[in-house]
Amino acid sequence: MGVLAYFLTWTTYGTWLHGDARGSVDDEHNLVGRDRLGPDEERLVASRRAMREDAFLLDARGRGVVEAAIMDHADRRGWRVDALAVRSNHVHIVVGASPHSPEVVAGQFKAWGTRRLRKAGLIGDRTRLWTKMASTRSIHTEASRVAAVDYLLNFQDEGRRRFSE
């Protein structure tokens, strides 16, 4: 079965570190359905020490700039945006962008968001805005696409429900 869409999520730099109480993923703990890394105070302290810049949060104006950049880029590429939420410390998007890989799509959105924030004069000379990677889930059924959009639009603040393929 082909890919209908991707559910992509990435965080802003320094706002969700390894060792965090919410859990995290690394190269060995990154499969859908597998446990995340658990809380680890030592790893959290080491992660903080390794940061080269302060954590980055988007204010209301920055969120609007990033949202517009993503929508403009998707439109130029002919990618269908089913739902988008740009938050202070992360971005969620459900996007139809096949045959491009989800990693390429997330990378382009992050790059264009950065360019627009720079152009708007909102980030100064900082070099790190986003985490290196993104969560990239492929959606294969219409029911899963609808569930992802529903989660993104209606449930992410309440913690009542998690999207899964």
Backbone as JSON, one array per atom type, in Angstrom:
{
  "sequence": "MGVLAYFLTWTTYGTWLHGDARGSVDDEHNLVGRDRLGPDEERLVASRRAMREDAFLLDARGRGVVEAAIMDHADRRGWRVDALAVRSNHVHIVVGASPHSPEVVAGQFKAWGTRRLRKAGLIGDRTRLWTKMASTRSIHTEASRVAAVDYLLNFQDEGRRRFSE",
  "N": [[0.84, -1.18, 0.0], [0.52, 2.23, -0.76], [1.99, 5.39, 0.33], [-0.03, 7.74, 1.83], [0.25, 10.11, 3.21], [2.42, 12.03, 5.35], [3.08, 12.18, 8.82], [4.63, 14.54, 10.41], [6.89, 15.67, 12.89], [8.79, 18.04, 14.59], [11.07, 19.48, 16.93], [11.91, 22.55, 18.61], [15.2, 23.85, 19.09], [16.87, 22.52, 21.88], [14.66, 22.17, 23.55], [13.62, 19.7, 24.13], [15.26, 17.39, 25.45], [17.56, 14.57, 25.49], [17.02, 12.32, 28.14], [15.01, 13.71, 29.31], [11.96, 13.88, 31.19], [9.72, 13.25, 29.7], [10.57, 11.34, 28.0], [12.56, 10.2, 25.21], [13.94, 9.8, 21.89], [16.56, 7.99, 20.27], [19.22, 6.89, 18.07], [18.99, 4.16, 18.53], [16.54, 3.77, 19.69], [14.08, 4.3, 18.15], [11.89, 3.34, 16.77], [8.53, 3.07, 15.6], [6.04, 2.28, 17.92], [7.79, 1.17, 19.7], [9.37, 1.4, 22.93], [10.28, 4.59, 24.26], [13.33, 6.25, 25.22], [13.77, 6.38, 28.68], [13.29, 8.66, 31.52], [16.29, 10.24, 32.6], [18.36, 11.58, 34.66], [21.14, 12.13, 34.71], [21.82, 11.95, 31.99], [20.23, 14.0, 31.02], [21.4, 16.27, 32.23], [23.93, 16.12, 31.02], [23.14, 16.49, 28.37], [22.19, 19.11, 28.47], [24.57, 20.48, 29.08], [25.96, 20.06, 26.74], [24.77, 21.72, 24.94], [25.03, 24.3, 22.54], [23.9, 26.71, 22.23], [21.34, 28.76, 23.75], [18.14, 27.35, 24.63], [15.55, 27.4, 22.17], [12.62, 29.16, 21.58], [9.57, 29.76, 19.9], [7.89, 32.79, 19.48], [4.63, 34.38, 19.24], [4.65, 35.9, 16.84], [6.84, 34.71, 15.49], [5.87, 32.08, 15.23], [3.8, 32.52, 13.4], [5.29, 33.36, 11.17], [6.78, 31.03, 10.59], [4.68, 29.24, 10.08], [3.54, 30.43, 7.75], [5.75, 30.2, 6.02], [5.98, 27.41, 5.76], [3.47, 26.75, 4.61], [3.62, 28.23, 2.21], [5.86, 27.01, 0.99], [4.98, 24.37, 0.72], [2.86, 24.8, -1.04], [4.24, 25.73, -3.33], [5.66, 23.41, -3.97], [3.62, 21.7, -4.56], [2.55, 20.14, -2.59], [0.21, 18.63, -0.43], [-1.21, 20.03, 2.37], [-2.67, 18.77, 5.12], [-3.09, 19.29, 7.79], [-1.73, 21.58, 10.14], [0.26, 22.62, 12.81], [1.95, 25.02, 14.4], [3.83, 25.41, 17.11], [5.08, 26.81, 20.22], [7.35, 25.33, 20.89], [7.53, 23.23, 19.1], [6.7, 21.68, 15.91], [3.97, 20.32, 14.22], [2.86, 18.49, 11.43], [0.64, 17.25, 9.0], [1.1, 15.98, 5.95], [0.79, 15.54, 2.47], [3.19, 14.47, 0.48], [4.43, 12.69, -1.14], [6.38, 11.56, -3.88], [8.56, 12.14, -2.27], [10.94, 11.68, 0.36], [10.1, 11.5, 3.86], [12.02, 12.64, 5.51], [13.36, 14.43, 3.83], [11.27, 16.19, 3.24], [10.62, 17.25, 5.82], [13.1, 18.44, 6.36], [13.22, 20.42, 4.37], [11.04, 22.05, 5.11], [11.94, 22.94, 7.62], [14.26, 24.34, 6.85], [13.18, 26.4, 5.22], [11.54, 27.66, 7.07], [13.5, 28.66, 8.8], [14.88, 30.42, 7.06], [12.87, 32.34, 6.57], [12.4, 33.32, 9.16], [14.86, 34.51, 9.65], [14.88, 36.46, 7.62], [12.78, 38.03, 8.53], [13.96, 39.15, 10.67], [13.92, 37.98, 13.19], [15.55, 36.17, 14.54], [18.16, 36.86, 14.9], [21.65, 36.25, 15.12], [21.74, 33.59, 15.74], [22.4, 30.08, 15.3], [21.21, 27.65, 15.66], [18.07, 26.45, 15.5], [16.3, 24.37, 15.33], [15.82, 20.92, 16.28], [18.04, 18.27, 15.25], [16.88, 16.07, 13.9], [13.67, 14.72, 12.85], [10.48, 13.5, 13.83], [9.12, 11.08, 11.84], [6.44, 9.81, 10.45], [4.89, 7.53, 8.37], [1.81, 7.52, 6.69], [-0.64, 5.3, 5.75], [-3.31, 4.65, 5.32], [-6.62, 5.95, 4.78], [-8.16, 6.21, 7.08], [-6.18, 6.36, 9.06], [-4.96, 8.74, 8.28], [-7.03, 10.57, 8.75], [-7.23, 10.22, 11.53], [-4.73, 11.18, 12.36], [-4.87, 13.9, 11.59], [-7.05, 14.64, 13.19], [-5.95, 14.21, 15.76], [-3.86, 16.11, 15.69], [-5.24, 18.55, 15.42], [-7.11, 18.51, 17.52], [-6.37, 17.15, 19.93], [-3.74, 17.35, 20.98], [-3.04, 19.02, 23.13], [-4.42, 18.02, 25.27], [-3.57, 15.49, 25.96], [-5.0, 13.14, 25.96], [-5.11, 11.27, 24.02], [-3.15, 9.47, 21.71], [-1.67, 9.67, 18.53], [-1.41, 6.94, 16.34], [-0.17, 4.8, 13.81]],
  "CA": [[0.0, 0.0, 0.0], [1.32, 3.44, -0.88], [1.95, 6.39, 1.39], [-0.99, 8.83, 1.59], [0.73, 11.35, 3.83], [3.37, 11.9, 6.44], [2.86, 12.94, 10.04], [5.97, 14.99, 10.77], [7.0, 16.49, 14.09], [10.14, 18.39, 15.02], [11.08, 20.39, 18.06], [12.88, 23.64, 18.56], [16.48, 23.49, 19.69], [17.06, 22.54, 23.31], [13.43, 22.14, 24.34], [13.27, 18.32, 24.47], [16.58, 16.78, 25.45], [17.69, 13.2, 25.98], [16.95, 12.26, 29.59], [13.8, 14.41, 29.71], [10.93, 13.04, 31.81], [8.76, 12.83, 28.67], [11.19, 10.32, 27.16], [13.13, 10.7, 23.96], [14.4, 8.75, 20.99], [17.9, 8.13, 19.7], [19.39, 5.97, 16.95], [18.63, 2.8, 18.92], [15.18, 3.78, 20.25], [13.37, 5.2, 17.25], [10.9, 2.63, 15.97], [7.14, 3.25, 16.0], [5.56, 1.2, 18.76], [8.82, 0.78, 20.67], [9.51, 2.33, 24.04], [11.24, 5.68, 24.2], [14.27, 6.29, 26.33], [13.11, 6.9, 29.87], [13.96, 9.76, 32.2], [17.66, 9.94, 33.02], [18.85, 12.89, 35.11], [22.53, 12.32, 34.27], [21.84, 12.22, 30.55], [19.64, 15.32, 30.84], [22.43, 17.25, 32.59], [24.94, 16.07, 29.95], [22.54, 17.1, 27.17], [22.19, 20.57, 28.67], [25.96, 20.96, 29.0], [26.42, 19.96, 25.35], [24.1, 22.73, 24.11], [25.9, 25.38, 22.09], [23.11, 27.94, 22.33], [20.19, 28.61, 24.62], [16.95, 26.75, 24.03], [14.86, 28.34, 21.27], [11.16, 29.12, 21.58], [8.92, 30.65, 18.94], [6.81, 33.62, 20.0], [3.47, 34.4, 18.35], [5.06, 36.37, 15.51], [7.67, 33.66, 14.9], [5.0, 30.97, 14.83], [3.12, 32.93, 12.17], [6.28, 33.36, 10.09], [7.08, 29.64, 10.25], [3.49, 28.68, 9.44], [3.45, 30.96, 6.39], [6.84, 29.61, 5.23], [5.62, 26.01, 5.47], [2.36, 26.73, 3.67], [4.12, 28.71, 0.91], [6.74, 26.01, 0.38], [4.13, 23.24, 0.31], [2.13, 25.23, -2.23], [5.18, 25.75, -4.45], [6.03, 22.04, -4.3], [2.43, 20.92, -4.88], [2.3, 19.21, -1.49], [-1.08, 18.86, 0.23], [-1.16, 20.15, 3.82], [-3.95, 18.4, 5.71], [-3.18, 19.98, 9.08], [-0.46, 22.16, 10.55], [0.27, 23.33, 14.09], [3.26, 25.55, 14.78], [3.73, 25.73, 18.53], [6.26, 27.52, 20.72], [8.53, 24.46, 20.96], [7.5, 22.14, 18.12], [5.82, 21.79, 14.75], [3.32, 19.1, 13.73], [2.21, 18.67, 10.14], [0.22, 16.1, 8.2], [1.33, 16.49, 4.61], [0.94, 14.61, 1.35], [4.36, 14.94, -0.27], [5.04, 11.55, -1.81], [7.3, 10.47, -3.55], [9.71, 12.61, -1.5], [11.07, 11.04, 1.67], [9.66, 12.39, 4.94], [13.18, 13.37, 6.01], [13.58, 15.54, 2.9], [10.17, 17.14, 3.42], [10.83, 17.96, 7.09], [14.29, 19.28, 6.21], [12.88, 21.61, 3.57], [10.2, 22.92, 5.92], [12.79, 23.57, 8.64], [15.13, 25.3, 6.18], [12.42, 27.56, 4.8], [11.16, 28.37, 8.3], [14.69, 29.4, 9.25], [15.12, 31.54, 6.14], [11.86, 33.38, 6.78], [12.64, 33.94, 10.47], [16.02, 35.38, 9.46], [14.44, 37.6, 6.81], [11.92, 38.86, 9.37], [14.78, 39.73, 11.73], [13.45, 37.45, 14.47], [16.43, 35.21, 15.2], [19.51, 37.37, 15.05], [22.73, 35.46, 14.54], [21.77, 32.21, 16.25], [22.53, 29.09, 14.23], [20.43, 26.44, 15.97], [16.66, 26.72, 15.76], [15.54, 23.12, 15.33], [16.56, 19.7, 16.54], [18.61, 17.71, 14.02], [16.0, 15.11, 13.24], [12.23, 14.91, 12.99], [9.69, 12.28, 13.87], [8.56, 10.93, 10.48], [5.55, 8.65, 10.38], [4.17, 7.38, 7.11], [0.39, 7.2, 6.84], [-0.98, 4.44, 4.61], [-4.75, 4.49, 5.14], [-7.42, 7.16, 4.98], [-8.55, 6.25, 8.5], [-5.02, 6.84, 9.81], [-4.78, 10.15, 7.94], [-8.06, 11.3, 9.5], [-6.86, 10.17, 12.95], [-3.59, 12.07, 12.56], [-5.39, 15.26, 11.51], [-7.86, 14.83, 14.39], [-5.03, 14.37, 16.89], [-3.13, 17.37, 15.56], [-6.13, 19.69, 15.61], [-8.02, 18.46, 18.67], [-6.0, 16.4, 21.13], [-2.36, 17.39, 21.44], [-2.91, 19.69, 24.42], [-5.12, 17.32, 26.33], [-2.87, 14.27, 26.33], [-5.95, 12.04, 26.1], [-5.04, 10.33, 22.93], [-1.93, 9.57, 20.91], [-1.82, 9.16, 17.18], [-0.54, 5.82, 15.93], [-0.51, 4.24, 12.49]],
  "C": [[0.88, 1.24, 0.0], [1.16, 4.38, 0.31], [0.97, 7.49, 0.99], [-0.45, 10.17, 2.08], [1.82, 11.0, 4.83], [2.87, 12.71, 7.62], [4.25, 13.28, 10.56], [5.91, 15.85, 12.03], [8.48, 16.79, 14.31], [10.04, 19.44, 16.1], [12.08, 21.51, 17.83], [14.09, 23.24, 19.4], [16.44, 23.61, 21.22], [15.83, 22.42, 24.16], [12.95, 20.73, 24.67], [14.56, 17.51, 24.35], [16.53, 15.32, 25.88], [17.75, 13.24, 27.5], [15.71, 12.94, 30.14], [12.76, 13.43, 30.25], [9.9, 12.54, 30.8], [9.28, 11.68, 27.84], [11.75, 10.95, 25.91], [13.53, 9.51, 23.1], [15.83, 9.05, 20.57], [18.02, 7.09, 18.6], [18.97, 4.54, 17.28], [17.21, 2.67, 19.46], [14.31, 4.69, 19.4], [12.32, 4.51, 16.39], [9.49, 2.88, 16.51], [6.7, 2.03, 16.81], [6.56, 0.72, 19.8], [8.88, 1.83, 21.78], [10.54, 3.41, 23.73], [12.28, 5.46, 25.29], [13.56, 6.91, 27.52], [13.85, 8.09, 30.46], [15.33, 9.33, 32.7], [18.31, 11.27, 33.37], [20.29, 13.15, 34.65], [22.6, 12.65, 32.79], [21.25, 13.6, 30.26], [20.67, 16.41, 31.14], [23.51, 17.29, 31.51], [24.41, 16.72, 28.68], [22.54, 18.61, 27.29], [23.59, 21.16, 28.52], [26.46, 20.98, 27.56], [25.78, 21.02, 24.44], [25.05, 23.87, 23.79], [25.2, 26.73, 22.09], [21.99, 27.69, 23.33], [19.06, 27.91, 23.87], [16.22, 27.83, 23.22], [13.36, 28.1, 21.34], [10.64, 30.13, 20.55], [7.86, 31.47, 19.66], [5.69, 33.65, 18.96], [3.85, 34.85, 16.94], [5.9, 35.32, 14.79], [6.86, 32.47, 14.44], [4.28, 31.29, 13.52], [4.06, 32.92, 10.97], [6.58, 31.94, 9.64], [5.88, 28.99, 9.56], [3.37, 29.14, 7.99], [4.53, 30.35, 5.49], [6.51, 28.18, 4.83], [4.51, 25.95, 4.43], [2.81, 27.19, 2.28], [4.97, 27.65, 0.22], [5.92, 24.8, -0.09], [3.37, 23.58, -0.97], [3.03, 25.22, -3.46], [5.54, 24.34, -4.91], [4.83, 21.18, -4.72], [2.12, 19.88, -3.81], [1.0, 19.62, -0.79], [-0.87, 18.91, 1.75], [-2.55, 19.86, 4.37], [-4.16, 19.07, 7.05], [-1.79, 20.44, 9.46], [-0.65, 22.86, 11.89], [1.7, 23.73, 14.39], [3.12, 26.06, 16.2], [5.01, 26.43, 18.98], [7.51, 26.65, 20.7], [8.5, 23.28, 20.01], [6.55, 22.47, 16.97], [5.27, 20.4, 14.46], [2.74, 19.43, 12.36], [1.82, 17.31, 9.58], [0.23, 16.59, 6.77], [1.43, 15.35, 3.6], [2.05, 15.13, 0.46], [5.1, 13.81, -0.96], [5.32, 11.96, -3.25], [8.53, 10.91, -2.76], [9.74, 11.9, -0.15], [10.62, 12.02, 2.75], [10.82, 13.2, 5.51], [13.5, 14.59, 5.14], [12.51, 16.61, 3.11], [10.36, 17.94, 4.7], [12.03, 18.9, 6.98], [14.01, 20.54, 5.42], [12.01, 22.58, 4.36], [11.03, 23.66, 6.98], [13.68, 24.65, 8.01], [14.37, 26.57, 5.78], [11.89, 28.36, 5.99], [12.3, 29.23, 8.81], [14.94, 30.61, 8.37], [14.14, 32.69, 6.4], [12.03, 34.07, 8.13], [13.82, 34.9, 10.39], [15.62, 36.65, 8.7], [13.58, 38.57, 7.62], [12.69, 39.5, 10.53], [14.45, 39.19, 13.12], [14.43, 36.54, 15.19], [17.87, 35.68, 15.34], [20.54, 36.47, 14.41], [22.77, 34.02, 15.05], [21.78, 31.23, 15.09], [21.68, 27.86, 14.45], [19.01, 26.83, 16.35], [15.89, 25.43, 16.0], [16.44, 21.97, 15.8], [17.02, 19.12, 15.21], [17.61, 16.89, 13.23], [14.55, 15.54, 13.39], [11.6, 13.54, 13.15], [8.97, 12.2, 12.52], [7.74, 9.66, 10.42], [4.83, 8.65, 9.03], [2.75, 6.93, 7.4], [-0.06, 6.48, 5.58], [-2.48, 4.29, 4.36], [-5.46, 5.82, 5.38], [-7.83, 7.3, 6.44], [-7.4, 6.78, 9.36], [-4.74, 8.31, 9.53], [-5.78, 11.01, 8.73], [-7.72, 11.33, 10.99], [-5.7, 11.11, 13.25], [-4.03, 13.53, 12.55], [-6.2, 15.58, 12.77], [-6.97, 15.04, 15.61], [-4.37, 15.75, 16.85], [-4.03, 18.56, 15.89], [-6.86, 19.7, 16.95], [-7.49, 17.85, 19.96], [-4.6, 16.64, 21.65], [-2.19, 18.1, 22.77], [-3.5, 18.89, 25.57], [-4.45, 16.04, 26.78], [-3.79, 13.06, 26.47], [-5.73, 10.94, 25.09], [-3.74, 10.55, 22.18], [-2.22, 9.02, 19.53], [-0.9, 7.97, 16.99], [-1.06, 5.28, 14.63], [-1.1, 2.86, 12.7]]
}
